[in-house]
Amino acid sequence: MSVNLYIQRQTLIYSRAFGGRII
């Protein structure tokens, strides 16, 4: 299992929560 995939998924969720903003 790749941790990168998990991080990317979390980033997408956070991005949506922030209105499409990437941290």
C-alpha positions as protocol buffer text, in pm:
chain_id: "A"
residue {
  index: 1
  type: MET
  ca { x: 0 y: 0 z: 0 }
}
residue {
  index: 2
  type: SER
  ca { x: 128 y: 343 z: -91 }
}
residue {
  index: 3
  type: VAL
  ca { x: 113 y: 616 z: 169 }
}
residue {
  index: 4
  type: ASN
  ca { x: 134 y: 872 z: -110 }
}
residue {
  index: 5
  type: LEU
  ca { x: -212 y: 769 z: -230 }
}
residue {
  index: 6
  type: TYR
  ca { x: -356 y: 816 z: 118 }
}
residue {
  index: 7
  type: ILE
  ca { x: -199 y: 1162 z: 145 }
}
residue {
  index: 8
  type: GLN
  ca { x: -329 y: 1259 z: -198 }
}
residue {
  index: 9
  type: ARG
  ca { x: -679 y: 1150 z: -100 }
}
residue {
  index: 10
  type: GLN
  ca { x: -663 y: 1348 z: 224 }
}
residue {
  index: 11
  type: THR
  ca { x: -536 y: 1651 z: 32 }
}
residue {
  index: 12
  type: LEU
  ca { x: -830 y: 1628 z: -206 }
}
residue {
  index: 13
  type: ILE
  ca { x: -1078 y: 1612 z: 81 }
}
residue {
  index: 14
  type: TYR
  ca { x: -914 y: 1906 z: 257 }
}
residue {
  index: 15
  type: SER
  ca { x: -900 y: 2097 z: -71 }
}
residue {
  index: 16
  type: ARG
  ca { x: -1275 y: 2057 z: -112 }
}
residue {
  index: 17
  type: ALA
  ca { x: -1336 y: 2160 z: 248 }
}
residue {
  index: 18
  type: PHE
  ca { x: -1129 y: 2472 z: 191 }
}
residue {
  index: 19
  type: GLY
  ca { x: -1314 y: 2555 z: -129 }
}
residue {
  index: 20
  type: GLY
  ca { x: -1060 y: 2410 z: -370 }
}
residue {
  index: 21
  type: ARG
  ca { x: -761 y: 2564 z: -196 }
}
residue {
  index: 22
  type: ILE
  ca { x: -434 y: 2372 z: -190 }
}
residue {
  index: 23
  type: ILE
  ca { x: -217 y: 2410 z: 116 }
}
